[in-house]
Amino acid sequence: MTSKQRVYAGFDPTADSLHIGNLLVILALLHCREAGHTPIILLGGFTSFLGDPSGRTDKRAGLSAEASAANLIRIQQSIETIFDNHSKIFWKSGEKEPLPDVVFVDNNKWMKNVKFSRLLQIFELLKMKNLLKSSFVRERIDKRGSHPLNLMEFLYQACQAYDWLHLYDKYQCKIQIGGSDQLANIMVGHDLIRDARGDSTCTGLTTPLLLGPYGEKLGKSMGNSVWLCSDRTSCFDFYQYFLRKKDSEVENLLKLLTLIPVHDITKIMEKHWEKPEALTAQKMLAESLTLLVHGEHGLSLARASTAILYQQQATALLDLSPSELESLFSGSVLRLTLDPGTTVMQAAMMARCFKSERECEEIILAGGFHINQHPVREPHMVLVPDAHILPTGYSLFRVGKKQFTLVAWNSFSSHQVHS
């Protein structure tokens, strides 16, 4: 591409967050943006009601207008955050040309007003043989056990093609990017622009699908999503997901999911193989992606959480807010009232850390019980707010190496826990 182009990718708001499977397309848009091309983010406020049949053997669950609108807002905010992080953290604006602004559009703005007679004119240009090229469409039509394909789902391809035609007319957008499962849909749009406008120079680019350890597609419909919104997947869990990638996977993921030049990735892998247990490549992957999706604060939070859970660093607890602590230990949070004179053993029993007082006393005496990552060996020691309770009003109890309970203390009669 010798001239600056407009490049678009579409995201339907069928959930309230994108997931890591969407990152490949977003990274492709970022690469285009770095080359000076303008990214257009199409949010499918209209097509979310139809349901893309690609990659599915059943019909998508219905989505209300209110849910779609709420999801659309969250998804746009998430994508805006990624593009902002890219601009501020990964792109040195003082040394290079300013990046093009990102354009956001909602196809509901034009599709809701399209007259049926106009759609019939478009449908006349679409060839049935092209609409049936999609393996997902054929499977839903032919395969027994699949949910029968209805006309609304079948026409999803036509609506996606019309979206591209609209963007072509308004923005001269000649390039569409999508996952490899979108190839048939992209081809329908390419052919529509060729037949309706006489332009055969439009181009579709596809990215590979991000697959799980058994070759399964990652995504919300598969129930194995790692979400991009931190209230769905915490910054810590997001970071850890990539930190745990196998040595055999990490080089390819660095090439697919980061903006690191290939020659630098080669050097990273050379250093990685000198000492694989140091996880050099995995750390680079996890840090780069966490920075891109969650920013510097998100990476700091992920690192602090890792230090708390896996390196037993007590001081890292001071860096977390109440909401961040509860997010990190979700499912293991108890709210208790601390009365004056409460002992370590009584607190541990209140928090259900042990099955019996005998077990509790034995493990505490043996050094197997920690409060805020400090060992406590005196079962009858009275809890002291300044010593055993964080300024945020929480205490982290740990039994052994991995059994954590976060206690949120209510205020008590003679003191206030919260400072």
Summary of the structure (lengths in Angstrom):
residues: 419
radius of gyration: 26.5
end to end distance: 59.8
largest distance: 84.7
contacts: 1311
relative contact order: 0.10
helix: 50%
strand: 13%
